[in-house]
Amino acid sequence: MTASPPISRSTREKERYARQIILPKWGIETQKKLKCASVLVVGAGGLGGPVLQYLCAAGVGKIGITDEKRVSRNDLHSQVLFSEDDIGQYKSMAVRRKLGAQNPHIEFDTHIKRLSNGNALEIIREYDLVVDGSNNIETHYLISDSCAVLGKPSVYGSAINYEGQIGVMNFKGSDTFRRLYPKAPESADFPSTNGNVGALPGIIGSMMASEALKILTGLGKPLCDKVLILDLLNMRFSSRKFRKDEPNIPSKNLRSDASKSKNEKKSVHTKTAEEFLSILEDEQWLVIDIREPHEFEMYNQGGINIPLHNLPEMMDKLPKNKQLLFVCDLGLASELAGKYVSEKTHRTTYHLLGGLEALNSMLD
């Protein structure tokens, strides 16, 4: 009996995407568009996870993943792509491994770094589209501004508490994030205190993936110039239009509204991991760990524990004769804490650059 010829790669792919290809207006040419497309997904967590899964499954040819964080146990309730075995691994690498097994026809780029003013333009310019699954107000501004400068569209999403949002930015002249929020919302001052129902980022992330596919294929009408809002508890959708009276341009030098002006005196300073070790032994300093109590109990490097959401009520109890140094996992929430205390008390504050993760890397 003569052996059957091996199935060609193109045949395997046609079989894989067959139920997309038979859709009205889709066809083989639209599938080829996806194969030639490239998407950067910022954040590989609750929002980015389902985005990455569906873009990979749909056949987007090149997918970039930007995430500097490692998998934690308290991620698992909403970041269902991960398991107990992934705890401690970099999310971007774990996702690449899992999705590579899901679809071997996709090219992956991984960036184990936080998107910043210094690298955003360099990274984003290599992709056709950016999907913003960061769930971080400063990064929302940065991505929108960078895409406006480079002429790239982006898909925005957020999932906080019981509310989700989704919208398309900078697509064929549509509005940017700065027209949605000309100034950073006050509720975003303490992002680490917000939780969510695990299914919420799954719902929003899936919708973000569908908007991305619409942009890449040219099918349908993307969600431009307004944001769709989901009230999960009441399963009610509403929309918010953009502020047309606000400038639709990126901020100068890609600064977010939360950043300090170069001409303004800096009130929040940084301390490196090396400097932190000597500070622990100095009685003139007070180290304040602003993570949740259960996180502090599981692991800490000394100091006292004041959760971020308790800072306002503890403001008057902070000793005035000590320098204040705030710490968290990655140095993001601690910078916000230092800024908040500095603005309220007019004191110069400090935070640990790179957070406890940077310290642990140095100690290893």
C-alpha positions as CSV (number, residue, x, y, z in Angstrom):
1,M,0.0,0.0,0.0
2,T,1.4,3.4,-1.0
3,A,1.8,5.9,1.8
4,S,-0.2,9.0,1.6
5,P,1.7,12.2,0.8
6,P,2.3,14.4,3.9
7,I,-0.2,17.2,4.4
8,S,1.3,20.5,3.3
9,R,1.4,23.4,5.7
10,S,-1.0,25.4,3.5
11,T,-3.5,22.5,3.6
12,R,-3.2,22.2,7.4
13,E,-3.8,25.9,7.8
14,K,-6.8,25.8,5.5
15,E,-8.2,23.0,7.5
16,R,-7.5,24.9,10.8
17,Y,-9.2,28.1,9.7
18,A,-12.0,26.4,7.6
19,R,-14.9,27.6,9.7
20,Q,-13.6,31.2,9.4
21,I,-12.9,31.0,5.7
22,I,-16.5,29.9,4.9
23,L,-17.9,33.0,6.6
24,P,-19.7,35.5,4.4
25,K,-17.1,38.2,3.2
26,W,-14.2,36.3,4.8
27,G,-12.8,33.8,2.4
28,I,-9.2,32.8,1.7
29,E,-8.1,36.4,0.9
30,T,-9.2,37.7,4.3
31,Q,-7.4,34.8,6.0
32,K,-4.2,35.8,4.1
33,K,-4.6,39.3,5.4
34,L,-4.4,37.9,8.9
35,K,-1.4,35.8,8.1
36,C,0.4,38.9,6.9
37,A,-0.7,41.1,9.9
38,S,1.2,41.8,13.1
39,V,-0.3,42.8,16.4
40,L,1.4,43.9,19.7
41,V,-0.5,42.9,22.8
42,V,0.5,44.9,25.9
43,G,-0.2,42.9,29.0
44,A,-0.5,39.1,29.1
45,G,-2.9,39.0,32.1
46,G,-6.6,39.0,32.5
47,L,-7.3,41.1,29.4
48,G,-4.3,40.3,27.3
49,G,-4.7,36.5,27.9
50,P,-8.0,36.0,26.0
51,V,-6.9,38.6,23.4
52,L,-3.7,36.6,22.7
53,Q,-5.6,33.3,22.6
54,Y,-8.2,34.4,20.1
55,L,-5.7,36.3,17.8
56,C,-3.5,33.2,17.8
57,A,-6.4,30.9,17.1
58,A,-7.6,33.2,14.3
59,G,-4.3,33.1,12.5
60,V,-2.7,36.5,13.0
61,G,0.8,35.9,11.5
62,K,2.9,37.8,14.0
63,I,2.1,38.5,17.6
64,G,4.1,40.6,20.0
65,I,3.7,40.2,23.8
66,T,4.9,42.9,26.2
67,D,4.7,42.1,29.9
68,E,7.4,42.4,32.6
69,K,5.5,40.6,35.3
70,R,5.7,37.1,36.7
71,V,2.7,34.9,37.4
72,S,1.4,35.1,40.9
73,R,-1.1,32.9,42.7
74,N,-3.6,35.7,43.0
75,D,-3.6,36.0,39.2
76,L,-5.1,32.6,38.7
77,H,-8.7,33.5,39.4
78,S,-8.9,35.7,36.3
79,Q,-5.9,34.8,34.2
80,V,-7.1,31.4,33.3
81,L,-4.4,30.8,30.7
82,F,-2.0,30.1,33.6
83,S,-1.9,27.3,36.2
84,E,-0.1,26.6,39.5
85,D,2.9,25.3,37.5
86,D,3.3,28.7,36.0
87,I,3.7,30.6,39.3
88,G,7.0,32.6,39.3
89,Q,7.5,32.4,35.5
90,Y,7.4,35.5,33.3
91,K,3.9,35.8,31.8
92,S,5.1,36.6,28.4
93,M,7.3,33.5,28.2
94,A,4.6,31.2,29.6
95,V,2.1,32.6,27.2
96,R,4.5,32.2,24.2
97,R,5.0,28.5,25.2
98,K,1.3,27.8,25.6
99,L,0.2,29.6,22.4
100,G,3.0,28.1,20.4
101,A,1.6,24.7,21.2
102,Q,-1.9,25.9,20.4
103,N,-1.0,27.2,16.9
104,P,2.5,26.4,15.4
105,H,1.9,28.6,12.4
106,I,2.3,31.9,14.4
107,E,5.5,33.9,14.9
108,F,5.8,35.3,18.4
109,D,7.9,38.2,19.7
110,T,8.3,38.5,23.5
111,H,9.3,41.7,25.3
112,I,10.0,41.1,29.0
113,K,9.8,44.7,29.8
114,R,7.4,47.4,30.8
115,L,6.3,49.7,28.0
116,S,7.8,53.2,28.8
117,N,8.4,56.6,27.2
118,G,11.9,55.4,26.4
119,N,10.9,52.2,24.4
120,A,7.3,52.6,23.3
121,L,7.9,54.1,19.9
122,E,10.7,51.7,19.1
123,I,8.5,48.6,20.0
124,I,5.2,49.8,18.6
125,R,6.5,50.9,15.2
126,E,7.1,47.2,14.3
127,Y,3.4,46.3,14.4
128,D,0.3,47.1,12.4
129,L,-2.0,47.3,15.5
130,V,-1.7,47.6,19.3
131,V,-4.1,45.9,21.7
132,D,-3.9,47.6,25.1
133,G,-4.5,45.0,27.8
134,S,-2.4,46.8,30.4
135,N,-5.3,47.9,32.6
136,N,-3.1,50.8,33.8
137,I,-4.0,54.4,33.3
138,E,-0.5,55.7,32.6
139,T,0.1,53.0,30.0
140,H,-3.3,53.7,28.3
141,Y,-2.1,57.3,27.7
142,L,1.3,56.1,26.6
143,I,0.0,53.6,24.1
144,S,-2.6,56.0,22.6
145,D,0.0,58.8,22.4
146,S,2.6,56.5,20.7
147,C,0.0,55.2,18.2
148,A,-1.0,58.7,17.4
149,V,2.6,59.7,16.7
150,L,3.2,56.6,14.5
151,G,-0.2,56.5,12.8
152,K,-1.1,53.1,14.3
153,P,-4.6,52.1,15.5
154,S,-5.1,50.7,19.0
155,V,-7.8,48.8,20.9
156,Y,-8.3,49.9,24.4
157,G,-9.9,47.9,27.2
158,S,-10.2,47.9,31.0
159,A,-11.8,45.6,33.6
160,I,-12.0,47.1,37.1
161,N,-14.3,45.9,39.9
162,Y,-17.6,45.1,38.1
163,E,-17.2,47.4,35.1
164,G,-15.5,46.8,31.8
165,Q,-14.7,49.2,28.9
166,I,-13.7,48.8,25.3
167,G,-13.0,51.2,22.4
168,V,-10.9,51.6,19.3
169,M,-8.5,54.5,19.1
170,N,-6.7,56.4,16.3
171,F,-8.2,54.3,13.5
172,K,-8.7,56.2,10.3
173,G,-8.7,59.5,12.1
174,S,-10.8,58.4,15.1
175,D,-10.3,59.9,18.5
176,T,-7.5,59.0,21.0
177,F,-7.6,58.2,24.7
178,R,-7.0,61.9,25.6
179,R,-10.4,62.8,24.3
180,L,-11.9,60.2,26.4
181,Y,-10.0,61.2,29.6
182,P,-8.3,64.6,29.2
183,K,-7.1,64.2,32.7
184,A,-6.4,61.0,34.6
185,P,-9.5,59.8,36.5
186,E,-9.2,60.1,40.2
187,S,-10.3,56.4,40.6
188,A,-7.1,55.4,38.8
189,D,-4.8,56.9,41.6
190,F,-4.7,53.5,43.3
191,P,-4.9,50.8,40.6
192,S,-3.6,48.0,42.8
193,T,-6.6,48.2,45.1
194,N,-9.1,47.4,42.4
195,G,-10.2,43.8,41.9
196,N,-12.5,42.2,39.4
197,V,-14.7,39.2,38.9
198,G,-12.6,36.7,36.9
199,A,-15.1,36.4,34.1
200,L,-15.1,40.2,33.4
201,P,-11.6,40.5,31.8
202,G,-12.5,37.3,29.9
203,I,-15.5,39.0,28.4
204,I,-13.8,42.3,27.7
205,G,-10.7,40.6,26.3
206,S,-12.7,38.5,23.9
207,M,-14.4,41.7,22.7
208,M,-11.1,43.4,22.3
209,A,-9.9,40.5,20.1
210,S,-13.0,40.8,17.9
211,E,-12.4,44.5,17.4
212,A,-8.8,43.8,16.5
213,L,-9.9,41.2,13.9
214,K,-12.3,43.7,12.4
215,I,-9.5,46.2,12.0
216,L,-7.1,43.7,10.5
217,T,-9.6,42.2,8.1
218,G,-11.5,45.3,7.1
219,L,-14.8,43.6,8.0
220,G,-17.5,45.3,10.0
221,K,-17.5,48.6,11.8
222,P,-14.9,49.1,14.6
223,L,-16.0,50.7,17.8
224,C,-14.5,54.2,17.1
225,D,-15.2,57.6,18.8
226,K,-17.0,56.1,21.7
227,V,-16.4,53.6,24.5
228,L,-18.7,50.7,25.2
229,I,-19.2,50.2,29.0
230,L,-20.4,46.9,30.6
231,D,-22.1,46.9,34.0
232,L,-21.5,43.3,34.8
233,L,-23.8,43.1,37.9
234,N,-26.8,44.2,35.9
235,M,-25.5,42.9,32.5
236,R,-26.2,46.3,31.0
237,F,-24.3,48.0,28.2
238,S,-24.0,51.8,27.8
239,S,-21.6,54.0,25.8
240,R,-19.6,57.1,26.5
241,K,-18.8,59.6,23.7
242,F,-15.4,61.3,23.4
243,R,-14.9,64.9,24.4
244,K,-14.8,66.8,21.2
245,D,-13.8,70.0,22.9
246,E,-10.5,68.5,23.9
247,P,-7.4,68.3,21.7
248,N,-7.0,65.0,19.9
249,I,-3.2,65.0,20.0
250,P,-0.6,63.2,22.1
251,S,1.1,65.0,25.0
252,K,4.5,66.6,24.4
253,N,7.3,64.1,24.5
254,L,4.8,61.3,25.1
255,R,4.3,62.2,28.7
256,S,1.1,61.0,30.3
257,D,-1.0,63.4,32.3
258,A,0.2,61.6,35.4
259,S,3.8,62.4,34.7
260,K,5.7,65.4,36.1
261,S,6.8,68.3,33.9
262,K,10.5,68.6,33.4
263,N,10.4,72.1,34.8
264,E,8.6,71.0,37.9
265,K,10.5,70.1,41.0
266,K,10.4,66.3,41.4
267,S,8.7,65.3,44.7
268,V,9.0,61.5,44.3
269,H,12.6,60.2,44.2
270,T,13.9,56.6,43.6
271,K,16.2,54.4,45.6
272,T,17.9,51.4,43.9
273,A,17.9,47.9,45.3
274,E,21.5,48.3,46.4
275,E,20.6,51.5,48.3
276,F,17.5,49.9,49.9
277,L,19.6,47.4,51.8
278,S,21.5,50.1,53.7
279,I,18.2,52.1,54.3
280,L,16.7,49.1,56.1
281,E,19.4,49.6,58.8
282,D,19.0,53.3,59.0
283,E,16.7,54.6,61.8
284,Q,16.2,57.9,59.9
285,W,14.1,56.0,57.3
286,L,10.7,54.4,57.4
287,V,10.1,51.7,54.8
288,I,6.3,51.3,54.0
289,D,5.2,48.3,52.1
290,I,1.9,49.2,50.4
291,R,0.9,45.8,49.3
292,E,-2.1,43.9,50.8
293,P,-1.6,42.3,54.2
294,H,-1.7,38.7,52.9
295,E,1.0,39.6,50.4
296,F,3.1,41.2,53.1
297,E,2.7,38.2,55.4
298,M,3.7,35.8,52.6
299,Y,6.9,37.7,51.8
300,N,8.5,41.1,52.8
301,Q,11.8,42.7,53.3
302,G,11.0,44.6,56.5
303,G,9.4,47.9,57.2
304,I,5.7,48.4,58.1
305,N,2.7,47.4,56.1
306,I,0.1,50.1,55.1
307,P,-2.0,48.9,52.2
308,L,-2.3,51.5,49.5
309,H,-6.1,52.1,50.1
310,N,-5.4,52.8,53.7
311,L,-2.9,55.6,53.1
312,P,-5.4,58.5,53.2
313,E,-6.5,57.6,56.7
314,M,-2.9,57.0,57.9
315,M,-1.5,60.2,56.5
316,D,-1.4,62.1,59.9
317,K,0.2,59.1,61.6
318,L,3.3,59.0,59.4
319,P,6.3,60.2,61.5
320,K,7.5,63.6,60.4
321,N,11.1,63.0,61.6
322,K,11.8,60.1,59.1
323,Q,12.3,59.8,55.4
324,L,9.6,57.8,53.8
325,L,10.4,55.0,51.3
326,F,7.4,53.1,49.7
327,V,7.8,49.6,48.2
328,C,5.6,47.3,46.2
329,D,6.1,44.4,43.8
330,L,7.3,46.2,40.7
331,G,7.7,49.9,41.8
332,L,4.6,51.1,40.0
333,A,2.1,51.4,42.8
334,S,4.8,52.6,45.2
335,E,5.5,55.5,42.9
336,L,1.9,56.5,43.0
337,A,1.9,56.2,46.8
338,G,4.9,58.4,47.1
339,K,3.3,61.0,44.8
340,Y,0.0,60.9,46.7
341,V,1.7,61.4,50.1
342,S,4.0,64.1,48.7
343,E,1.1,66.1,47.2
344,K,-0.9,65.9,50.5
345,T,1.9,66.6,52.9
346,H,4.4,68.6,50.8
347,R,7.1,66.2,51.8
348,T,9.7,64.7,49.5
349,T,9.1,60.9,49.3
350,Y,11.0,57.9,47.8
351,H,10.1,54.6,46.3
352,L,12.0,51.4,45.5
353,L,12.9,51.4,41.8
354,G,11.8,48.2,40.2
355,G,10.1,47.1,43.5
356,L,10.8,43.9,45.4
357,E,11.3,42.0,42.2
358,A,14.3,44.1,41.4
359,L,15.6,43.5,44.9
360,N,15.1,39.8,44.6
361,S,16.9,39.7,41.3
362,M,19.9,41.4,42.8
363,L,19.9,39.1,45.9
364,D,19.7,36.0,43.6
